[in-house]
């Protein structure tokens, strides 16, 4: 390939990569790693977000990462939203972690399984200011073993209508 064609080809590739990266959606994430792999029932986690794009609709995901010896096929949590306008929304969730064949639904990497579990799609944050999301274990075990981390991810919703 001639040098000027190689340069043109390289420039074209760079423009494609740059164009794709500029179109990426906004995302915010906060997590808690459990050093001893135990999530105590009363160890309530709070995550604070201040998205600059308050006119954007958000998909809210609960991140749950556990070892493959996690003892059950689900996780029960309460997730509460403390909105900038002072309102509170709270709900209990039961997330299924295995399919009908008793295989983990999440992505596996060696002995670790990571789930991105949908909490709300198209959540609208009407006012600017901090959004606080609180996550509480609702499992009956006092110490839930084989849990590596939990977290919340706000991802710009693909449906912005």
C-alpha positions as CSV (number, residue, x, y, z in Angstrom):
1,X,0.0,0.0,0.0
2,X,1.4,3.4,-0.9
3,X,2.2,5.8,1.9
4,X,-0.5,8.4,1.1
5,X,-3.1,5.6,0.9
6,X,-1.9,4.2,4.2
7,X,-2.2,7.6,5.7
8,X,-5.7,8.1,4.3
9,X,-6.8,4.6,5.5
10,X,-5.4,5.3,9.0
11,X,-7.2,8.7,9.1
12,X,-10.4,7.0,8.1
13,X,-10.1,4.4,10.9
14,X,-9.3,7.1,13.4
15,X,-12.4,9.1,12.4
16,X,-14.6,6.1,12.7
17,X,-13.2,5.2,16.2
18,X,-13.5,8.8,17.3
19,X,-17.1,9.1,16.0
20,X,-18.2,6.0,17.7
21,X,-16.6,7.0,21.0
22,X,-18.3,10.4,20.9
23,X,-21.7,8.8,20.6
24,X,-21.3,6.8,23.7
25,X,-24.1,7.2,26.3
26,X,-23.6,8.8,29.7
27,X,-23.2,6.4,32.6
28,X,-22.6,6.7,36.3
29,X,-21.7,3.8,38.7
30,X,-21.0,3.3,42.3
31,X,-20.2,0.1,44.1
32,X,-19.3,-1.6,47.4
33,X,-16.8,-4.5,47.5
34,X,-17.2,-6.9,50.4
35,X,-13.6,-7.8,51.5
36,X,-14.8,-10.8,53.5
37,X,-17.4,-11.9,50.8
38,X,-20.3,-11.4,53.3
39,X,-23.1,-8.9,53.0
40,X,-24.6,-8.4,56.4
41,X,-28.4,-7.9,56.4
42,X,-28.1,-4.6,58.2
43,X,-25.2,-3.2,56.2
44,X,-27.3,-0.8,54.1
45,X,-25.4,0.7,51.2
46,X,-26.0,4.3,50.0
47,X,-24.9,5.7,46.6
48,X,-25.1,9.3,45.7
49,X,-25.2,10.5,42.1
50,X,-25.3,14.0,40.6
51,X,-25.9,13.5,36.9
52,X,-25.3,16.7,35.0
53,X,-27.7,15.6,32.3
54,X,-30.9,15.9,34.4
55,X,-33.1,16.1,31.3
56,X,-32.0,12.6,30.2
57,X,-33.9,9.5,31.0
58,X,-31.9,6.9,32.9
59,X,-32.0,3.1,33.1
60,X,-31.2,2.1,36.7
61,X,-29.3,-1.2,37.1
62,X,-28.5,-3.1,40.3
63,X,-25.1,-4.8,40.0
64,X,-24.8,-8.0,42.0
65,X,-21.6,-10.0,41.8
66,X,-21.1,-13.3,43.7
67,X,-19.0,-16.4,43.7
68,X,-20.4,-19.5,41.9
69,X,-21.0,-21.2,45.3
70,X,-23.6,-18.6,46.2
71,X,-26.3,-20.6,48.0
72,X,-29.5,-19.6,46.4
73,X,-31.0,-18.8,43.0
74,X,-32.2,-15.3,43.8
75,X,-31.5,-12.1,45.6
76,X,-34.1,-10.0,47.5
77,X,-33.4,-6.3,48.1
78,X,-35.1,-3.1,48.9
79,X,-34.1,-0.2,46.7
80,X,-35.0,3.4,47.8
81,X,-34.7,6.5,45.8
82,X,-34.3,9.9,47.5
83,X,-34.9,12.4,44.8
84,X,-33.5,16.0,44.6
85,X,-37.0,17.4,45.2
86,X,-37.4,15.6,48.5
87,X,-39.6,12.8,47.3
88,X,-38.8,9.2,48.2
89,X,-39.6,6.0,46.2
90,X,-39.0,2.6,47.7
91,X,-39.7,-0.9,46.6
92,X,-38.8,-4.5,47.4
93,X,-37.3,-6.5,44.5
94,X,-36.7,-10.2,44.0
95,X,-34.2,-10.9,41.2
96,X,-33.9,-14.3,39.7
97,X,-30.2,-15.3,39.2
98,X,-30.6,-18.7,37.6
99,X,-32.5,-19.9,34.5
100,X,-34.9,-23.0,34.3
101,X,-31.8,-25.3,33.9
102,X,-30.4,-23.9,37.2
103,X,-27.6,-22.1,35.3
104,X,-26.4,-18.7,36.4
105,X,-28.0,-16.0,34.2
106,X,-25.2,-13.4,34.6
107,X,-21.8,-13.3,33.0
108,X,-19.3,-15.7,34.4
109,X,-15.6,-15.2,34.8
110,X,-14.0,-18.3,36.4
111,X,-15.7,-18.6,39.8
112,X,-17.3,-15.1,39.7
113,X,-20.8,-14.3,38.4
114,X,-21.9,-10.8,37.6
115,X,-25.5,-9.8,37.1
116,X,-26.8,-6.4,35.8
117,X,-30.4,-6.4,37.0
118,X,-32.9,-3.9,35.7
119,X,-34.5,-1.8,38.4
120,X,-36.2,1.0,36.4
121,X,-36.1,1.8,32.6
122,X,-36.5,5.4,31.5
123,X,-36.3,7.0,35.0
124,X,-36.7,10.8,34.7
125,X,-34.8,13.0,37.0
126,X,-36.8,16.2,36.9
127,X,-34.6,18.4,39.0
128,X,-30.9,18.8,39.3
129,X,-29.2,17.9,42.6
130,X,-28.1,14.8,44.3
131,X,-30.0,11.5,43.8
132,X,-29.4,9.1,46.6
133,X,-30.1,5.4,46.1
134,X,-30.1,3.1,49.1
135,X,-29.8,-0.7,48.8
136,X,-30.7,-3.0,51.6
137,X,-30.6,-6.8,51.7
138,X,-34.0,-8.4,52.4
139,X,-32.6,-12.0,52.5
140,X,-33.4,-13.9,55.6
141,X,-29.8,-14.8,56.3
142,X,-28.1,-12.4,58.7
143,X,-24.8,-12.8,56.8
144,X,-25.2,-13.5,53.1
145,X,-22.1,-15.4,52.1
146,X,-20.2,-15.6,48.7
147,X,-21.1,-12.0,47.8
148,X,-18.2,-10.1,46.2
149,X,-19.9,-6.7,45.4
150,X,-23.1,-4.8,44.9
151,X,-23.6,-1.5,43.1
152,X,-25.9,0.8,41.2
153,X,-25.4,1.9,37.6
154,X,-27.2,4.8,35.9
155,X,-27.1,4.4,32.2
156,X,-28.6,6.8,29.7
157,X,-31.7,5.2,28.4
158,X,-31.9,4.3,24.7
159,X,-35.5,5.4,24.7
160,X,-35.5,9.2,25.2
161,X,-39.1,9.9,24.1
